[in-house]
Amino acid sequence: MSERKPCPNVEINSQNCGCTYVPCDKKGKCCECIRYHLERNELPGCVFPPEIEKTYDRSIERFVSIHGSQALRKI
């Protein structure tokens, strides 16, 4: 795999990042964050409401339990 270039949008992305995990080294690096969580069968914290994100339950099952019926209506 080739070396990744620094994300040009880190500052902007960081301003909108809802992650509350303080030592996270992926804040503002959305591509890295998504890759990290998908490798663990999770989703990034930014797709969860703040009260759920704070629990650090990033499971796909949790996402579906919250958004399942809403997401299906939008398809």
N, C-alpha and C positions, 0 to 999 in steps of 0.2 A: 504494500500500500504506500502511496506517495505521502510525503509530509504535508500536513494541512497548513494552509495560510491562516494568519490571524483574522478573526472575524472583524470586518469593517464596521459593524453595527453594535459592537459591545456596549458602548455608552448609552445609546438609545434603547437597546433591548434591556439593559440593566435597570433603567428608569421604570420600565413596565413589568419587570419580573416580579411575580407574586410569591416566589419561593421564600419560605421562612427558615430554611435550613441554613443557619449562619455560616458554617464552614464550607458551604458549597463552592467549588471552584469552577462551576459551569454557569454561574449567574451571567446572563447576557449573551451566553454562547449557546443559542437555541439549538443549533444542529447537534452540538455535543450532548446537550441535555436530553434531547429526544432520543438520540442513539443510545445513550447510557440507560435510560429507562426502558426502552423497547427491548434491549438485551436482557432485561430482568422481568419481562412481561408486565411492565408498568407503563404508566403515562406520566408526563411531567406535571408538577404541581400546578402549573398555570391553567390547566383545564378543569380544575376543581374549584368549588366555591371556597372562600377563605377559611371558613370554619372546618371544612373537611381537609383542606391542604395542611392545616396545622397539626393534623393527626398523623401525617406522613404515611397514611394508607394510600399509596399511589396505584393500587391494583386496578386492573381493567374491570374486574368484577365490581369494585366500588364505584367506578365511573358509570358502569351500566346501571347499577342500582340507583344512582342519582339521576342520570340523564337518559336512561334507556327509552322510556316512553316518549320523551321530548325529541330525542334524536331520531327515532323511527318516524315521527310525524313530519320531520323536515326532509326526509328522503323522497 
